[in-house]
Amino acid sequence: MILVEKKLGHLSDPEWHDRAHHAVVDSLVLEQWEAPKNRLRKASEGGVELAISLPRDEHLHDGDVLHYDAETNVIVVARVALKDVLVIELEGLETLSPTEILRTCFELGHGLGNQHWPAVIKGSTVYVPLSVDQKVMASVMRTHAFEHVKTRFAPGEEIAKLLDAKEVRLLFAGADATPHHHHGAHSHDHDHAH
């Protein structure tokens, strides 16, 4: 078991990028709900057992270098496939009257809450992880026909970079509601709290 208390760098860093050409890159494949954690135990695809214990405000990103064994010339790299995120821009609301702003925000919150979709708001932008098919999410948004609200889909990795560790946990840790969770029975009853 190898203890990882800090990341060694990122595969995009020049030194690791160069080293990866001459080394074996072993992937530690993480599910979407595992990536926001700062503590976990898991084996890489090559069978290296890792105990990850990062500082509280850190979490794993795709491409993070977790371990390098100079003797065997193996680099263990985190591989995370974050789902896309629905990005809802509310800045267009600023031109409306306070009453209209309140109504739109209430309706939007109600619409998202009805679907049990977790959401993180930062500034005037709301981020919602894709918990169902993109087409379904787009049609729910259309049904509500929110005027002055712009929506788009963005890659999860891109959004994760804009958020702090706590927000990433909120956004991605509860997003995958499928039954194959391995982290105990409490996995989905925390959903409505957001």
N, C-alpha and C positions, 0 to 999 in steps of 0.2 A: 504494500500500500504506500503510495507516494502522497505526501502532504503538500498541497499547493496553497500557500498563504499569500502569494502575490503573483500577478501575471508577469511574464518575462518580457512581454512586448506584444506586437501585432505582426501578423504575416506580411502586412503591407510596409512595415518598417524596412528600410534598405538592408540592414544586417540580416534580418530574418528572411527577407525575400531572397537574398543571394544564397543564404545557407540552405534554404528549402530546395534549391536546385540540385544540391549535392547530398541531400539527406533523405531519409524516409519520413514522410509526413503521415503521422497516425492521427486519425480524427476521433475526438470525443464528441459523439453526436448527441445533441441535446434537443429534447422536445421543447415546444414553445413555452410550456409552463415551467420547465426546469431552468431556462436561461435567466429569469429574473432573480433566482435564488443566489445567495452568496455562500451557502453551505450545501454541499451534496456529495454523495459518494457514487461513483460510477466507473465502469471500465471502458477504456477506449476500444475502438474496433480491433486494435492489435493486441488487446488483452491486458493493457497496463491499468492496474487498479488505482484510481485517484480519489483522494479525500480533499475536496475543495473547501477552503475556509478563508474566504476573502474578507477584507474590512467591510463593515456594515453598509457603507455607501457605494459599494462596488458590486457589479454583477458581470456575467459573462456575455461577451459579444462574439459574433461570428468572426473567426480569424485570430482570436486571442491565443497567444503562445503560452501554454500552461507548464510544459516540462521539456527539458532537452537533455538527452542522454548522450554525452560526447563519445562514450565507448562504442555504443551501438549505432550512433549517428541517427537517432530517432527524435523527431520533434513532435510533441503531442499538441494538437491545435483544436480549439473549440469550434464546432460546426453547429450553427443555430439556423433553423429555418423559421423565421418569424413570419406570421401571416401578414397580409396587407392590412392597412388601417384605413377606416373611413375618416376623412378629415372634414370637419364642418366649420366653415369660416363664418363667424358672427359679426365681423366688423361692419358689414353693410347695414346692421341694425342701428348704428349710431345716428343715422339721419331720421329715425322714426321718433314718434312721441313716446314718453315714458310708458304710457299705457300699452301701446303696441309692442314695445320692447318686452314688457312683462308678459304679455299674452303669448308672444312668439316663444320666449324662453320656457314658459310653463308648458306650452304645447309640445315643444321639442323634447323637454325632459320627460313629459308624460309618454310621448311616442317611443322614446328610447327605453324608458322604464317598463313599458308594456311588453317589450321584447326581451326584457331581462338582459339588456346589453350593458356591460360595464363601460364607463366612459371617464375620461380624464379631461379636465378643462384647464387650459394654460393661456393666460391672456384672453383674447377673444376667439380662441380656437378650441374646438372640442374634438377629441380623438376617441374613436370607437374601434376596438379590434374586430376583425372579421370573424364572426362566430357562425355565420351561415354563408351561403353562396352570395357573391357580389351582386348578382342580379336581384336576389331577394332583398338585400339591403337597399339597393337603389330604388326598388319599387316601393318599399316601406317609406322611404324619404319622399318619393313622388306622391304617394297617397296623401301625405300630410301637406303637400304643396306649400312648403315654407317659402314665402317670398323673402327676398333680401338675404337669403341664407345660401351660401355657395358650398357645394360638396364636391369632393374628389376622393380618389383612392390613392394611397401612397404605400410604398414598400415599408414593412415593419421596421427593417434595419434603419432606414432613413429617419423614421419618427423616433425610434429608441434613442438616437443620438441627441435629440432635442430635449429629452426628458431626464429627470434625475432617477436614481435607483428605485425610490419609493413609487414614483409614477409609473415606471416601467413594470414594476411588480403588479400594480393595480391594473394596468392595461393588458398585460399578457398572461399573468399567472392564472387568472380565472377564465380566460377566454375560450379555452378548449373544453367544452362541456361533454365531450364524448366519454363513454364509460370506461375507457382503458386507462384511467388515472391510477397511478401507483402510490399516491400519497395520502392514503387513509380516507375514511368515509366523510371527512369534513370538507372534501374538495369543493362541493358546490353550494353549501348553505350560507356562504359568506357573500354571495353574489349581490343580494339586494341592498347591502349596506352602502354601496358606492353612491 
